Amino acid sequence: MSTLPIGNLSVNRLGFGAMRVCGPQVWGPPQDRANALQVLRRAYELGHNFFDTADSYGPEVSETLIAEALHPYPKDLVIGTKGGLVRPSAPRWDPDGRPEHLRRALEGSLTRLRLERIDLYQWHAPDPKVPFADSFGALAALQQAGKIRHLGLSNVSVAQLDEARRIATVVSVQNSYNIVDRASETVLQACERLGIAFLPWYPLGAGSALQWPKVKQVAARISASPAQIALAWLLARSPVVLPIPGTGNLEHLEENAAAAALELSAADRAALD
Ligand SMILES: NC(=O)c1ccc[n+]([C@@H]2O[C@H](COP(=O)([O-])OP(=O)(O)OC[C@H]3O[C@@H](n4cnc5c(N)ncnc54)[C@H](OP(=O)(O)O)[C@@H]3O)[C@@H](O)[C@H]2O)c1
């Protein structure tokens, strides 16, 4: 698998999104805990050495399961977690960018992940109720205190990326992006210009990209699965893209991992672009 830098760390270009190992609606524990643990361990075995998680997945479930499955962590495993969203109930993902909340969120993640420092701490989403610089400034201070190795952003515009970069070094951006939803194209281009990682969430469009006729046609033509086509397209899109497909299913996990070795021909790429 080819690699990509996250700050001074290097990870394989196909990561693993650990949101789907929680219960339905990313709420509560998984229905089959043993299976969830097996998915996490197998994801690492298959070469995914970047895991994406967040305190709000479960909440607290995904991070706890990652530690249970893989701590003490292999040396090359990079865990990127996030803070800044709260879950008063299953359907709600409310921003809370108050510095005191972000400090508490980080401490919770450190405890659950059994770490003294988070390799990549991503601010989950700006909070319109709190000045941007207050929230990101609080995270920069936590980095200076040694609790965060690298800072990333999520759900931001190019202007917000620029504002954050005036406060601290940003090594990654995580926005929704896939073959059927390219609204973050300008953010991806900004990451490419800056040489920082772009982590597309919903790389499979939460399943919708697999139904796209062009994806199905190319999949049928080259005997690959639609998920593999959607991931191979992302990998070919830009060298800074680090897809983080999510699954709680071992078969899907194996299928998605194989996409790292799939190279699309110029004709197939043109058909998908
Ligand atoms: N920053 C943010 O705001 C944000 C928001 C959402 C997600 N994320 C991150 O991004 C990661 C990926 O997003 P996501 O999991 O929501 O969406 P996704 O990766 O686009 O799609 C996951 C969905 O597709 C299914 N799936 C996975 N592999 C498949 C395959 N080979 N064939 C058919 N179906 C398949 C999964 O179901 P099964 O479990 O049945 O395989 C799941 O329902 C998350 O895990 C999380 O880490 C971040």
The ligand as a Gaussian input file, in Angstrom:
#p B3LYP/6-31G(d) Opt

LIG

0 1
 N      -15.899000      14.092000      10.375000
 C      -17.191000      13.801000      10.287000
 O      -18.066000      14.649000      10.501000
 C      -17.578000      12.389000       9.941000
 C      -18.926000      12.079000       9.627000
 C      -19.229000      10.754000       9.295000
 C      -18.214000       9.796000       9.261000
 N      -16.937000      10.130000       9.590000
 C      -15.831000       9.132000       9.535000
 O      -15.762000       8.622000       8.238000
 C      -15.826000       7.198000       8.259000
 C      -16.526000       6.706000       7.035000
 O      -17.865000       7.193000       6.993000
 P      -19.114000       6.251000       7.091000
 O      -18.755000       4.981000       7.753000
 O      -20.216000       7.060000       7.668000
 O      -19.523000       6.071000       5.560000
 P      -18.930000       5.195000       4.347000
 O      -17.583000       4.646000       4.657000
 O      -19.137000       5.996000       3.118000
 O      -19.995000       4.014000       4.266000
 C      -20.197000       3.138000       5.315000
 C      -21.502000       2.395000       5.035000
 O      -21.334000       1.599000       3.885000
 C      -21.453000       0.217000       4.223000
 N      -20.343000      -0.487000       3.572000
 C      -19.017000      -0.443000       3.896000
 N      -18.296000      -1.207000       3.060000
 C      -19.182000      -1.745000       2.191000
 C      -19.054000      -2.628000       1.101000
 N      -17.851000      -3.106000       0.730000
 N      -20.175000      -2.983000       0.417000
 C      -21.385000      -2.507000       0.780000
 N      -21.578000      -1.669000       1.819000
 C      -20.480000      -1.286000       2.525000
 C      -21.360000       0.136000       5.732000
 O      -22.209000      -0.892000       6.230000
 P      -21.594000      -2.218000       6.930000
 O      -21.183000      -1.811000       8.304000
 O      -22.729000      -3.174000       6.879000
 O      -20.426000      -2.636000       6.082000
 C      -21.895000       1.487000       6.158000
 O      -23.303000       1.477000       6.234000
 C      -16.565000       6.885000       9.570000
 O      -16.295000       5.563000      10.001000
 C      -16.003000       7.940000      10.477000
 O      -14.743000       7.517000      10.975000
 C      -16.614000      11.415000       9.912000

